[in-house]
Amino acid sequence: MADLPSLNLLELLGADGGCKHLLMICAYRQNEVPASHPLQLALDRMKNGGISIEEIALDILPREVVGEIVADTIDCTDERSQSLAALIYRKTAGNPFFINQLLKTLHDTRLVSYDYANRAWAWDVAQIDRIGITDNVVELMSGNIRKLPDAAQRLLKLAACIGNRSRCGSCP
């Protein structure tokens, strides 16, 4: 999340009439930004100041798009990837972040792997179902964190105490 000085900078750049060819892309979860949030207040000030803002709300992905993503990821036809795409859609309900994380987890656990002999990706949907990979993104991410070495887990715990901003010793 952007801090107040960053939001102020965005407002200044947007309001600068000499800045004619500036494209800013900001991504945030609308359900996490209430009307009183500094980001929403900054966006409102920019809109009221005549700055053109195009907002695109992203929603869950339809089944067909998930199928295309899976087929593109494993470089095969939609027909061949249909069973895997159906499983991924069922588990993720079309959540783009979850789709990416689930595909990564399936690869990391070798439930989806490249078969060099056949020069194609291979998977067994029945085996993936038997393993019982969660259909909850928080559980999936928690499970992935638990697989990290103890030292990395301790570091993440410490970083969580700091919040969403930290600085290294050599950073300004």
Contacts in CASP RR format, 6 or more apart in sequence:
PFRMAT RR
TARGET T0000
AUTHOR 0000-0000-0000
METHOD contacts of the structure
MODEL  1
MADLPSLNLLELLGADGGCKHLLMICAYRQNEVPASHPLQLALDRMKNGG
ISIEEIALDILPREVVGEIVADTIDCTDERSQSLAALIYRKTAGNPFFIN
QLLKTLHDTRLVSYDYANRAWAWDVAQIDRIGITDNVVELMSGNIRKLPD
AAQRLLKLAACIGNRSRCGSCP
1 28 0 8 1.000
1 39 0 8 1.000
1 164 0 8 1.000
2 10 0 8 1.000
2 26 0 8 1.000
2 39 0 8 1.000
3 165 0 8 1.000
4 38 0 8 1.000
7 38 0 8 1.000
7 39 0 8 1.000
7 42 0 8 1.000
8 42 0 8 1.000
10 24 0 8 1.000
10 26 0 8 1.000
10 42 0 8 1.000
10 46 0 8 1.000
11 42 0 8 1.000
11 45 0 8 1.000
11 46 0 8 1.000
13 19 0 8 1.000
13 22 0 8 1.000
13 24 0 8 1.000
14 22 0 8 1.000
14 24 0 8 1.000
14 46 0 8 1.000
14 51 0 8 1.000
15 46 0 8 1.000
15 49 0 8 1.000
15 51 0 8 1.000
26 39 0 8 1.000
28 39 0 8 1.000
30 57 0 8 1.000
33 39 0 8 1.000
33 40 0 8 1.000
34 40 0 8 1.000
43 53 0 8 1.000
46 53 0 8 1.000
47 53 0 8 1.000
58 96 0 8 1.000
60 93 0 8 1.000
60 94 0 8 1.000
60 95 0 8 1.000
60 96 0 8 1.000
61 69 0 8 1.000
61 94 0 8 1.000
61 95 0 8 1.000
61 96 0 8 1.000
61 99 0 8 1.000
62 94 0 8 1.000
63 85 0 8 1.000
63 86 0 8 1.000
63 89 0 8 1.000
63 94 0 8 1.000
66 85 0 8 1.000
66 88 0 8 1.000
66 89 0 8 1.000
66 92 0 8 1.000
66 94 0 8 1.000
66 99 0 8 1.000
67 78 0 8 1.000
67 81 0 8 1.000
67 82 0 8 1.000
67 85 0 8 1.000
67 88 0 8 1.000
67 89 0 8 1.000
68 78 0 8 1.000
69 85 0 8 1.000
69 99 0 8 1.000
70 81 0 8 1.000
70 84 0 8 1.000
70 85 0 8 1.000
70 88 0 8 1.000
70 103 0 8 1.000
71 77 0 8 1.000
71 78 0 8 1.000
71 80 0 8 1.000
71 81 0 8 1.000
71 85 0 8 1.000
73 103 0 8 1.000
74 81 0 8 1.000
74 84 0 8 1.000
74 112 0 8 1.000
74 121 0 8 1.000
75 121 0 8 1.000
76 120 0 8 1.000
76 121 0 8 1.000
78 85 0 8 1.000
83 125 0 8 1.000
84 112 0 8 1.000
84 123 0 8 1.000
84 125 0 8 1.000
86 125 0 8 1.000
87 125 0 8 1.000
87 128 0 8 1.000
87 129 0 8 1.000
88 99 0 8 1.000
88 102 0 8 1.000
88 103 0 8 1.000
90 135 0 8 1.000
91 98 0 8 1.000
91 102 0 8 1.000
91 133 0 8 1.000
91 134 0 8 1.000
91 135 0 8 1.000
92 98 0 8 1.000
92 99 0 8 1.000
92 102 0 8 1.000
92 135 0 8 1.000
92 137 0 8 1.000
93 135 0 8 1.000
95 137 0 8 1.000
97 137 0 8 1.000
98 137 0 8 1.000
98 140 0 8 1.000
101 137 0 8 1.000
101 140 0 8 1.000
101 141 0 8 1.000
101 144 0 8 1.000
102 133 0 8 1.000
102 140 0 8 1.000
103 112 0 8 1.000
105 133 0 8 1.000
105 140 0 8 1.000
105 144 0 8 1.000
106 112 0 8 1.000
106 123 0 8 1.000
106 128 0 8 1.000
106 133 0 8 1.000
107 113 0 8 1.000
108 144 0 8 1.000
109 131 0 8 1.000
111 123 0 8 1.000
111 124 0 8 1.000
111 127 0 8 1.000
111 128 0 8 1.000
111 131 0 8 1.000
111 133 0 8 1.000
112 121 0 8 1.000
112 122 0 8 1.000
112 123 0 8 1.000
113 121 0 8 1.000
113 122 0 8 1.000
113 123 0 8 1.000
114 120 0 8 1.000
114 121 0 8 1.000
114 122 0 8 1.000
115 121 0 8 1.000
115 122 0 8 1.000
133 140 0 8 1.000
134 140 0 8 1.000
145 153 0 8 1.000
145 156 0 8 1.000
146 153 0 8 1.000
148 156 0 8 1.000
159 166 0 8 1.000
END
